[in-house]
Amino acid sequence: MRDGRRIVDTDCHQMEPAAMWADYIDEGFKDAAPGIREVDGRKLMLVEGESFVCEGKYPFSTPGFLAALAKGMERFEASRKAGFDPASRLGDMEREGVDVQVIYPTSGGQLLGREFRDPELLAACCRAYNDWSREYCQLDPERLRWAAMLPMQEPALAIEEAKRATAAGAVSFYVRPNPIRGRHLGDRAYFPLWAEIEALDRPICIHDSGSPHVPSFGDRMDTHTSGHMVAHPFEAMNAMMSFIWFGVFEKFPKLTVVHVEADAGWVPYWLQRMEQHYEFSGNAEHPDLERSPTEYFRQNVFVACRGDERTLPAAVELVGDENLTFNTDYPHPDGTWPWGLEQIGEQPIPEESKRRILWDNPARAFRLSS
């Protein structure tokens, strides 16, 4: 609790040890497990002989960007020395007054940014991460809530892992917004998965990650900064539109989607843009769109804001405060930990809105006990 407010940080990250993949993967996949290899004088995390990230797109490892990463990580030096273990994380949370973190992968998110030649290996990688993350969070499972990776390349395998991870205690499912095998998230190939997740009563968390091998809005740029700037919000906007316009929320009215690490200031504009098209053509090309886009948004979608967003008061005024949550991106260097916590408290929005954004809304989205 901070300043009398309970806080859920809805976008935090693991910093997976490189050896974790080989240590936790199923025995039959040990030889194919992801690991660090030296390529052209650089140490890269590889799987199926390919780097997790695609340097041929908007590059991830330029000297200037790596220097910025190193500088940004200086504030996490104590946690780094502790190996980003759960005790150091809980210590940081205690000092800053954060009650609950929802935790996603870091390198695991990058791993999901490529299509696997062997989908069974992909599923094994997801199981390895999920088992490790579950074990990590056992130090305080009420405060450390883990999101499960799903092998979205093969929906049938994703259904299996969603069931297994839920039984193991996953609070949500980490899903990248990028198309895989030419499918956007509204594709009917995913409908059996969305049906299962609706029945499991866990939210889907949409979260992009930089320089993927799969298509990205950042692909047209040639630096990591520019690609990252474009990719995260635009991929979130595309994913939201896909869920709404292609009938996912009409078919699965209890499905919950949480967009994180894409800011929230774009939400009023994007709802406006969708409403303009709905007013013009209705559901002429989208027969499963039986209500207005904004109605589906209010029923099914949450979007996480940063504490430093100057557009947040406008978003609250134009959209309301019942579909917003809060995130810092801990412990990533481009996030807002810890100053974002102070900044959200200083936002010129009603106190009731702060309470909803920091606790009530995420507690509802992630089915947390009050």
C-alpha positions as CSV (number, residue, x, y, z in Angstrom):
1,M,0.0,0.0,0.0
2,R,1.2,3.5,-0.8
3,D,-0.4,6.8,0.3
4,G,-3.4,4.8,1.5
5,R,-3.9,3.1,-1.9
6,R,-3.5,-0.6,-2.7
7,I,-1.5,-1.2,-5.9
8,V,-1.4,-3.9,-8.6
9,D,1.4,-3.4,-11.1
10,T,-0.1,-5.1,-14.1
11,D,3.1,-5.3,-16.2
12,C,6.3,-6.6,-14.5
13,H,8.9,-9.0,-15.8
14,Q,11.0,-12.0,-15.0
15,M,14.7,-11.8,-15.8
16,E,15.1,-15.4,-16.7
17,P,18.5,-17.1,-16.1
18,A,19.9,-18.3,-19.4
19,A,20.3,-21.8,-17.9
20,M,16.6,-22.0,-16.9
21,W,15.5,-23.3,-20.3
22,A,17.7,-26.4,-20.2
23,D,17.2,-26.9,-16.5
24,Y,13.4,-26.9,-16.7
25,I,12.6,-28.2,-20.2
26,D,11.2,-31.8,-20.6
27,E,13.9,-34.4,-20.8
28,G,13.1,-35.3,-24.4
29,F,13.9,-31.7,-25.5
30,K,17.1,-31.2,-23.5
31,D,19.4,-31.2,-26.5
32,A,17.2,-28.7,-28.3
33,A,16.7,-26.3,-25.3
34,P,17.4,-22.6,-25.9
35,G,20.8,-21.5,-24.7
36,I,23.5,-18.9,-25.2
37,R,25.8,-19.5,-28.2
38,E,28.6,-17.3,-29.7
39,V,27.7,-16.1,-33.2
40,D,30.2,-13.8,-35.0
41,G,31.8,-12.8,-31.8
42,R,28.6,-12.1,-30.0
43,K,26.8,-14.2,-27.3
44,L,23.2,-14.7,-28.4
45,M,20.3,-16.7,-27.0
46,L,19.4,-19.2,-29.7
47,V,16.8,-21.8,-30.3
48,E,16.6,-24.0,-33.4
49,G,19.8,-22.3,-34.4
50,E,18.3,-18.8,-34.6
51,S,18.5,-15.8,-32.3
52,F,15.4,-15.0,-30.2
53,V,15.4,-11.5,-31.7
54,C,15.8,-10.6,-35.4
55,E,18.8,-8.2,-35.8
56,G,18.0,-8.0,-39.5
57,K,14.9,-5.9,-38.7
58,Y,15.0,-3.0,-36.3
59,P,18.2,-4.1,-34.5
60,F,18.3,-5.0,-30.8
61,S,22.1,-4.9,-30.2
62,T,23.5,-1.7,-31.6
63,P,26.2,-0.2,-29.4
64,G,24.2,2.9,-28.7
65,F,21.1,1.0,-27.7
66,L,23.1,-1.4,-25.5
67,A,24.7,1.5,-23.7
68,A,21.3,3.0,-23.0
69,L,20.1,-0.4,-21.7
70,A,23.1,-0.6,-19.4
71,K,22.6,2.9,-18.0
72,G,18.9,2.3,-17.5
73,M,19.6,-0.9,-15.5
74,E,21.9,0.9,-13.0
75,R,19.0,1.6,-10.7
76,F,18.4,-2.2,-10.4
77,E,22.0,-3.0,-9.5
78,A,21.1,-4.5,-6.1
79,S,18.4,-6.7,-7.7
80,R,20.9,-7.7,-10.4
81,K,23.5,-8.8,-7.8
82,A,20.8,-10.9,-6.2
83,G,20.0,-12.5,-9.5
84,F,16.6,-10.8,-9.6
85,D,15.5,-13.4,-7.1
86,P,12.0,-13.3,-5.6
87,A,13.3,-12.0,-2.3
88,S,14.9,-8.9,-3.9
89,R,11.7,-8.3,-5.9
90,L,9.5,-8.5,-2.8
91,G,11.9,-6.1,-1.1
92,D,11.5,-3.6,-3.9
93,M,7.7,-4.0,-3.7
94,E,7.7,-3.4,0.0
95,R,9.8,-0.3,-0.2
96,E,7.6,1.3,-2.9
97,G,4.3,0.1,-1.6
98,V,3.3,-2.3,-4.3
99,D,0.9,-5.0,-3.2
100,V,0.8,-7.3,-6.2
101,Q,2.9,-7.7,-9.4
102,V,1.6,-9.5,-12.5
103,I,4.8,-11.0,-14.0
104,Y,5.5,-11.7,-17.6
105,P,8.6,-13.2,-19.4
106,T,11.5,-11.2,-20.8
107,S,13.5,-13.5,-23.0
108,G,10.4,-15.8,-23.2
109,G,8.5,-13.0,-24.8
110,Q,11.3,-12.7,-27.4
111,L,11.2,-16.5,-27.9
112,L,7.6,-16.2,-28.8
113,G,8.5,-13.7,-31.5
114,R,9.5,-16.4,-34.0
115,E,7.8,-19.3,-35.7
116,F,9.1,-22.7,-34.7
117,R,9.9,-25.5,-37.1
118,D,9.0,-27.9,-34.3
119,P,5.8,-26.7,-32.5
120,E,6.3,-29.4,-29.9
121,L,9.6,-27.8,-29.0
122,L,7.8,-24.4,-28.7
123,A,5.3,-26.0,-26.3
124,A,8.1,-27.6,-24.3
125,C,9.7,-24.1,-24.0
126,C,6.4,-22.7,-22.7
127,R,6.1,-25.4,-20.1
128,A,9.7,-24.9,-19.0
129,Y,9.2,-21.2,-18.5
130,N,5.8,-21.7,-16.8
131,D,7.1,-24.3,-14.4
132,W,10.1,-22.1,-13.5
133,S,8.0,-18.9,-13.1
134,R,5.5,-20.8,-10.9
135,E,8.3,-22.0,-8.7
136,Y,9.8,-18.5,-8.5
137,C,6.5,-17.0,-7.3
138,Q,6.0,-19.6,-4.6
139,L,7.9,-17.3,-2.1
140,D,4.7,-15.2,-1.9
141,P,2.1,-16.4,-4.4
142,E,-0.5,-13.8,-3.3
143,R,1.8,-11.0,-4.2
144,L,3.8,-12.5,-7.1
145,R,1.3,-13.5,-9.8
146,W,2.7,-15.2,-12.9
147,A,1.3,-15.1,-16.4
148,A,1.7,-18.2,-18.5
149,M,3.3,-18.3,-21.9
150,L,1.2,-20.1,-24.5
151,P,2.4,-21.8,-27.8
152,M,0.1,-19.7,-30.0
153,Q,1.6,-21.1,-33.2
154,E,-0.5,-24.2,-32.6
155,P,-3.9,-23.4,-30.9
156,A,-4.4,-27.1,-29.8
157,L,-1.1,-27.0,-28.0
158,A,-2.0,-23.6,-26.5
159,I,-5.3,-25.1,-25.2
160,E,-3.4,-27.9,-23.4
161,E,-0.9,-25.5,-21.8
162,A,-3.6,-23.0,-20.8
163,K,-5.4,-25.8,-18.9
164,R,-2.1,-27.1,-17.3
165,A,-0.9,-23.6,-16.3
166,T,-4.3,-22.6,-14.8
167,A,-4.2,-25.8,-12.7
168,A,-0.7,-24.7,-11.6
169,G,-1.8,-21.3,-10.5
170,A,-1.3,-18.9,-13.5
171,V,-3.2,-15.7,-13.1
172,S,-3.3,-14.9,-16.8
173,F,-1.9,-15.7,-20.2
174,Y,0.9,-13.8,-21.9
175,V,0.1,-13.4,-25.7
176,R,2.0,-11.4,-28.2
177,P,-0.2,-9.2,-30.6
178,N,1.8,-10.1,-33.7
179,P,0.3,-12.3,-36.5
180,I,1.6,-15.8,-36.5
181,R,1.3,-18.0,-39.6
182,G,-0.7,-15.1,-41.1
183,R,-3.3,-15.2,-38.4
184,H,-4.4,-12.1,-36.4
185,L,-5.9,-12.6,-33.0
186,G,-9.5,-12.5,-34.3
187,D,-8.8,-15.4,-36.7
188,R,-11.3,-18.2,-36.2
189,A,-8.5,-20.7,-35.8
190,Y,-8.1,-19.2,-32.3
191,F,-11.8,-19.5,-31.3
192,P,-11.4,-22.9,-29.6
193,L,-8.6,-21.4,-27.5
194,W,-10.6,-18.3,-26.6
195,A,-13.5,-20.6,-25.6
196,E,-11.2,-22.5,-23.3
197,I,-9.7,-19.4,-21.7
198,E,-13.2,-17.9,-21.2
199,A,-14.1,-21.1,-19.4
200,L,-10.9,-21.0,-17.3
201,D,-11.8,-17.5,-16.3
202,R,-8.4,-16.0,-16.7
203,P,-7.5,-12.8,-18.7
204,I,-5.4,-12.7,-21.8
205,C,-2.6,-10.1,-21.5
206,I,-1.4,-8.6,-24.8
207,H,2.2,-7.6,-24.7
208,D,4.6,-6.9,-27.6
209,S,8.4,-7.4,-27.4
210,G,11.1,-5.8,-29.6
211,S,12.6,-7.0,-32.9
212,P,10.6,-10.2,-33.5
213,H,11.0,-12.5,-36.4
214,V,7.2,-12.5,-36.9
215,P,5.6,-9.4,-38.6
216,S,5.7,-6.2,-36.6
217,F,4.6,-2.6,-37.2
218,G,8.2,-1.8,-36.2
219,D,9.6,-3.6,-39.3
220,R,9.5,-0.5,-41.5
221,M,11.9,1.3,-39.1
222,D,15.7,0.7,-38.9
223,T,16.5,1.5,-35.3
224,H,15.4,-0.3,-32.1
225,T,14.1,3.0,-30.6
226,S,11.9,3.9,-33.6
227,G,10.7,0.3,-34.1
228,H,9.8,-0.1,-30.4
229,M,8.1,3.3,-30.4
230,V,5.8,2.2,-33.3
231,A,5.3,-1.4,-32.5
232,H,3.9,-1.5,-29.0
233,P,0.9,0.8,-29.3
234,F,0.1,0.0,-32.9
235,E,0.2,-3.7,-32.3
236,A,-2.1,-3.2,-29.3
237,M,-4.5,-1.2,-31.4
238,N,-4.6,-3.8,-34.1
239,A,-5.1,-6.6,-31.5
240,M,-8.0,-4.7,-29.9
241,M,-9.6,-4.1,-33.2
242,S,-9.2,-7.7,-34.2
243,F,-10.9,-9.0,-31.0
244,I,-13.8,-6.5,-31.4
245,W,-14.5,-6.5,-35.2
246,F,-14.0,-10.2,-35.9
247,G,-16.6,-11.4,-33.3
248,V,-14.4,-12.7,-30.5
249,F,-16.1,-10.7,-27.8
250,E,-19.6,-11.3,-29.3
251,K,-18.9,-15.1,-29.3
252,F,-17.1,-15.1,-25.9
253,P,-18.7,-12.3,-23.9
254,K,-16.9,-13.2,-20.6
255,L,-13.4,-13.2,-22.2
256,T,-11.1,-10.5,-20.7
257,V,-8.2,-8.9,-22.6
258,V,-5.6,-6.6,-20.8
259,H,-3.3,-4.5,-22.9
260,V,0.0,-3.7,-21.2
261,E,3.2,-1.7,-22.0
262,A,1.5,0.3,-24.7
263,D,0.3,3.3,-22.7
264,A,-3.3,4.3,-22.6
265,G,-3.5,7.8,-24.1
266,W,-4.4,6.3,-27.5
267,V,-7.6,4.7,-26.3
268,P,-10.0,7.6,-26.8
269,Y,-8.7,8.1,-30.3
270,W,-8.9,4.5,-31.2
271,L,-12.4,4.1,-29.9
272,Q,-13.4,7.2,-31.9
273,R,-11.8,5.7,-35.0
274,M,-13.6,2.4,-34.6
275,E,-16.9,4.2,-33.9
276,Q,-16.6,6.3,-37.1
277,H,-16.3,3.2,-39.2
278,Y,-19.2,1.5,-37.3
279,E,-21.4,4.6,-37.9
280,F,-20.5,4.5,-41.6
281,S,-20.8,0.8,-42.5
282,G,-22.1,-0.9,-39.4
283,N,-21.3,-4.6,-39.5
284,A,-21.6,-4.9,-43.3
285,E,-18.3,-6.8,-43.6
286,H,-18.3,-8.0,-40.0
287,P,-21.6,-9.7,-39.3
288,D,-20.5,-10.9,-35.8
289,L,-20.2,-7.2,-34.7
290,E,-23.6,-6.9,-33.2
291,R,-23.0,-3.9,-30.9
292,S,-20.8,-0.8,-31.1
293,P,-17.1,-1.1,-30.6
294,T,-17.2,0.9,-27.4
295,E,-19.7,-1.4,-25.8
296,Y,-17.4,-4.4,-26.4
297,F,-14.4,-2.3,-25.1
298,R,-16.2,-1.5,-21.8
299,Q,-17.3,-5.1,-21.4
300,N,-14.1,-7.0,-22.2
301,V,-11.0,-4.8,-22.3
302,F,-8.6,-3.1,-19.9
303,V,-5.6,-1.0,-20.9
304,A,-2.6,-0.2,-18.6
305,C,-1.3,3.3,-18.2
306,R,2.0,4.7,-17.1
307,G,2.3,7.1,-14.3
308,D,3.9,9.8,-16.5
309,E,1.2,9.9,-19.2
310,R,0.2,13.6,-19.8
311,T,-2.8,12.3,-21.8
312,L,-4.2,10.3,-18.8
313,P,-6.6,13.0,-17.6
314,A,-8.0,13.2,-21.1
315,A,-8.4,9.5,-21.3
316,V,-10.2,9.4,-18.0
317,E,-12.5,12.2,-19.0
318,L,-13.3,10.8,-22.5
319,V,-13.4,7.1,-21.8
320,G,-13.9,6.8,-18.1
321,D,-11.8,5.2,-15.4
322,E,-13.3,1.7,-15.2
323,N,-11.2,0.1,-18.0
324,L,-7.7,1.4,-17.0
325,T,-5.0,-0.3,-14.9
326,F,-1.4,0.7,-14.0
327,N,2.0,-0.6,-14.9
328,T,5.7,0.2,-14.4
329,D,7.4,-2.5,-16.5
330,Y,9.6,-3.5,-13.5
331,P,12.6,-4.2,-13.8
332,H,13.1,-3.2,-17.5
333,P,15.3,-0.1,-18.0
334,D,12.8,1.7,-20.3
335,G,10.0,1.4,-17.7
336,T,9.0,3.8,-14.9
337,W,10.0,2.0,-11.8
338,P,10.0,3.5,-9.2
339,W,9.1,7.0,-10.1
340,G,5.9,6.0,-12.0
341,L,4.4,5.2,-8.7
342,E,4.8,8.7,-7.4
343,Q,3.7,10.1,-10.8
344,I,0.4,8.3,-10.9
345,G,-0.3,9.6,-7.4
346,E,0.3,13.2,-8.7
347,Q,-2.0,12.8,-11.7
348,P,-4.7,15.5,-11.9
349,I,-7.5,13.0,-11.9
350,P,-10.0,12.2,-9.1
351,E,-8.9,10.2,-6.1
352,E,-11.6,7.7,-6.9
353,S,-10.1,7.2,-10.4
354,K,-6.7,6.5,-8.9
355,R,-8.2,3.9,-6.6
356,R,-9.9,2.2,-9.5
357,I,-6.8,2.3,-11.7
358,L,-4.4,1.1,-9.0
359,W,-6.5,-1.6,-7.4
360,D,-10.2,-2.0,-8.2
361,N,-9.9,-2.5,-12.0
362,P,-6.9,-4.8,-12.0
363,A,-8.4,-6.8,-9.1
364,R,-11.5,-7.3,-11.3
365,A,-9.5,-8.0,-14.5
366,F,-7.2,-10.6,-12.8
367,R,-9.8,-12.1,-10.5
368,L,-7.9,-11.1,-7.3
369,S,-9.5,-11.3,-3.9
370,S,-10.2,-8.0,-2.3
